[in-house]
Amino acid sequence: MSSRSEQLLIRAGRNVALILPVLFLGLFFFYPLFTIIRLSFANGLAGLLETLGARYYWRVLAFTAGQAALSTALTLAVGLPGAYVFARYEFPGKALLRAVAGVPFVMPTVVVAVALGALLGPRGLINQGLQTALGLAAPPIGLSGLQAVLLAHIFYNYTVVLRLVGGFWANLDPRLEEAAAVLGASRLQALLRVTLPLLAPALGAAALLIFIFTFTSFGVMVILGGPRLATLEVEIYRQTAQLLRLDVAATLALIQLVCTLGLSFAYTRLAARVTTPLELQPRSYTTRPPRAPRERLLVGATMLLITLLLGAPLAALALRSVLAPGPGTPHFTLAAYLALGQNLTGSAFFVPPTAAIANSLRIAATTTLLALSIGVPAAYLLARRPAPPGGRSGREQRATAGMALLDALFMLPLGTSAVTLGLGYLVALSVPGLGGLRTSPWLIPVLHTLVALPFVIRALAPVLRARSPRQREAAALLGASPAQVWLRVELPQIAPALAIGAVFAFTVSLGEFGATLLLARPDAPTLPVMIFRFLGQPGALNYGQALALATILMLVTALGFLLLERLRPPGGEF
């Protein structure tokens, strides 16, 4: 192949890399959001002002922001000691404990809510054990809706602090604190005046990310919060699915969209500062085994906290799913699992839970293929090397700015509410001629691909930026075609990152709940939707089947995350 032909081929590939992801975002992300904005202003400013003038919706917004802020503060308070321990000490089981701490982050919110209910709920293990041991008629432990929500948010986001703040902290030079101590600063003064200012970008990034996740929390709020704790996310769902007031839902979604996108842009800027901080030191230099009794006590307390806070609910979920319900001596049974394939109601419209498992696996596999097909070209596009700052022309500077803008655009779905996206699809597909797409088997995978795409790009782009061009140039000099260079040189180098992106896409799709609840057909539910249905039905067997399905979903996502941990490069976080 001639040099000119190769250049034309490379240029065509770059055009595809640009057009395919941008076209996908335009059709399946920006267009649905545009329909929400258009519906919000369907009656001019009158409908928008009417919604904004209602005190109830302002109280919903205030509660949404308040519980998110409280969840963020509590998560930081609980997570910072663990971040310090993982940043400064080496101890047996550290890698395994770090992996266990990360499992809740990829858990579907439905599983998190059910797991906490299995441990601390009225029918949870602790309450049933206390009732049996003490002969009590009522459960002695009663968590209020808000308490349960806050605990779930800490459980879900603890690893964000551990990884973002602890990962940054682990590379800070400990001699800075030692120098402050030599100058007369106490341990507390060194922490407040030296360490915390240096950690500010990581703390800010972690706080913003937790705030975004808790601000748009849906599954936890619906299952644990109860009808009185309505957030914007829950209210959008209620106005859409129950009251059929799409105009009000669109206005609320617009308010939420403005908030989350602003927070997402702030997070992107802070995260960029975290990735290029100060003069970092290798972790082998900054960590050491705990020596003093106080240090051993701190490490032991952290290990116990992670085990109880993060491990106990997951273990309780699995154990509760195989225990027979009701008072008396507990005994093991597989009745809930055996009932998953049975039509106990005798209804002709019954969809067995095993069908939901098959649907979820099919959708997750399709989502993975779509996310890789779109995310790989996007990552290659974002990984293009800019010219050195001193030698950039005006055109190159504009191209670099354009890449930064594209990077931010590709990250937008990460900060957008899934329920808002689901509402956008409902509105967009209500246009005459597009209604048939509501029943398309591609609708849910496309929506899940939007949610998974930022994870795929984030897994691939750093690896592509770090690759050396010398091996590819050497292969080309030896006569290899561009396709051969990619297959034999480049693909083996990026294969671990591809696997990480695939695992993320698969697990994210398995657990997506908010948008799927709005869009899934009644005859084709996914696992999280089926779990939600069982929780809403009376009877011990229905509750047991919800626990069984949640346990299956927990095991699959946990195995996926542990595989991801083995593939993750050293120092890689979010």
Buried (B, 14 or more C-beta within 10 A) or exposed (E): EEEEEEEEBEEEBBEEBBEBBBEBBEEBBBEBBBBBBEBBBEEEEEBBEEBBEEEEBEEBBEBBBEBBBBBBBBBBEBBBBBBBBBBBBEBEEBEEBBBBBBBBBBBBBBBBBBBBBBBBBEBBBBBBEBBEEEEEEEBEEEBEBBEBBBBBBBBBBBBBBBBBBBBBBBBBBBEBBEEBBEEEBEEEEBBEEBBEEBBEBBBBBBBBBBBBBBBBBBBBBBBBBBEEBBBBBBBBBBBBBEEEBBBBBBBBBBBBBEBBBEBBBBBBBBBEBBEEBEEBBEBEEBBEEBEEEEBBEBBEEBBEBBBEBBBBBBBBBBBBBBBBBEEEEBEEBEBBBEBBEEEEEEEEEEBBBEBBBEBBBBBBBBBBEBBBBBBBBBBBBBBEEEEEEEEBEEEBEEBBEEBBEBBBBBBBBBBBBBBBBBBBBBBBBEEEEEEEBEEEEEBBBBBBBBBBBBBBBBBBBBBBEEBEEEBBEEBBEEEBEBEEBBEEBBEEBBEBBBBBBBBBBBBBBBBBBBBBBBBBEEEBBBBBBBBBBBBEEEEEBBBBBBBBBBBBBBBBBBEBBBBBBEBBEEEBBB
